[in-house]
Amino acid sequence: QLQLQESGPGLVKPSETLSLTCTVSGGSISTTTYYWGWIRQPPGKGLEWIGSIYYRGTTYYNPSLKSRVTISVDTSKNQFSLKLSSVTAADTAVYYCARHVQYAAGPGGIRYSDNWGQGALVTVSP
Amino acid sequence: DIVMTQSPDSLAVSLGERATINCRSSQSVLYSSNNQNYLAWYQQKPGQPPKLLIYWASTRESGVPDRLSGSGSETDFTLTISSLQAEDAAVYYCQQYYTTPYTFGQGTKLEIK
């Protein structure tokens, strides 16, 4: 059974870089069938897609965050990671990693998310 | 960006009754070449990640009870729970995956009356 688990600091200072890693178990990240991505949810609010990566390194980012986001993949560790720079209080959220089904027909290639991690709360505070 | 708007923001329904949640996209998410609507529905309970319920607007994910169903096309979509059970109390989100950035509705909170 596939499992995704987020890890990283729960507290980040303003202007610093938020770093999270998602470890995938029960399946390989090196598959042509899926993308791997990050979605966040501020406390009490809705969901925002941050970006996604293919195991070969192709990335898609939300334009609203693109200047601050880097997503990378380490296939040898079956992990992918998120870095978000210059954080502010507005970046305080639960950060989820997720698996996205890949389907080539249509714009882009990333489709719905069929597996999610439990989420990691990251608070931006001095 | 495609803006997803759900209605209502919240609703309370009695056990055994029907619940209907609507989702409207600011542009069509129907891909004409394969006649598929690039829309999904998720359920989120407190302290849990979202759970995929429906994709391609009407295809139920494995294990999802058949009392939950999705319908609609192009810009207007509906999630229906035909006979509400206690475990259906949650927040429901629609999401378009037609184009980046992938966007979600604001969520609809479903409570038991």
Chai-1 contact restraints between the chains, C-beta under 6 A:
chainA,res_idxA,chainB,res_idxB,connection_type,confidence,min_distance_angstrom,max_distance_angstrom,comment,restraint_id
A,G46,B,F104,contact,1.0,0.0,6.0,A-B,restraint_1
A,G46,B,Q106,contact,1.0,0.0,6.0,A-B,restraint_2
A,G46,B,G107,contact,1.0,0.0,6.0,A-B,restraint_3
A,L47,B,F104,contact,1.0,0.0,6.0,A-B,restraint_4
A,W49,B,P101,contact,1.0,0.0,6.0,A-B,restraint_5
A,W49,B,Y102,contact,1.0,0.0,6.0,A-B,restraint_6
A,Y60,B,T100,contact,1.0,0.0,6.0,A-B,restraint_7
A,N62,B,P101,contact,1.0,0.0,6.0,A-B,restraint_8
A,Y96,B,P49,contact,1.0,0.0,6.0,A-B,restraint_9
A,A105,B,N34,contact,1.0,0.0,6.0,A-B,restraint_10
A,G106,B,Y31,contact,1.0,0.0,6.0,A-B,restraint_11
A,P107,B,T99,contact,1.0,0.0,6.0,A-B,restraint_12
A,G108,B,T99,contact,1.0,0.0,6.0,A-B,restraint_13
A,G108,B,T100,contact,1.0,0.0,6.0,A-B,restraint_14
A,R111,B,Y97,contact,1.0,0.0,6.0,A-B,restraint_15
A,Y112,B,A40,contact,1.0,0.0,6.0,A-B,restraint_16
A,Y112,B,Y55,contact,1.0,0.0,6.0,A-B,restraint_17
A,Y112,B,Y97,contact,1.0,0.0,6.0,A-B,restraint_18
A,D114,B,L52,contact,1.0,0.0,6.0,A-B,restraint_19
A,W116,B,P49,contact,1.0,0.0,6.0,A-B,restraint_20
A,Q118,B,P49,contact,1.0,0.0,6.0,A-B,restraint_21
A,G119,B,P49,contact,1.0,0.0,6.0,A-B,restraint_22
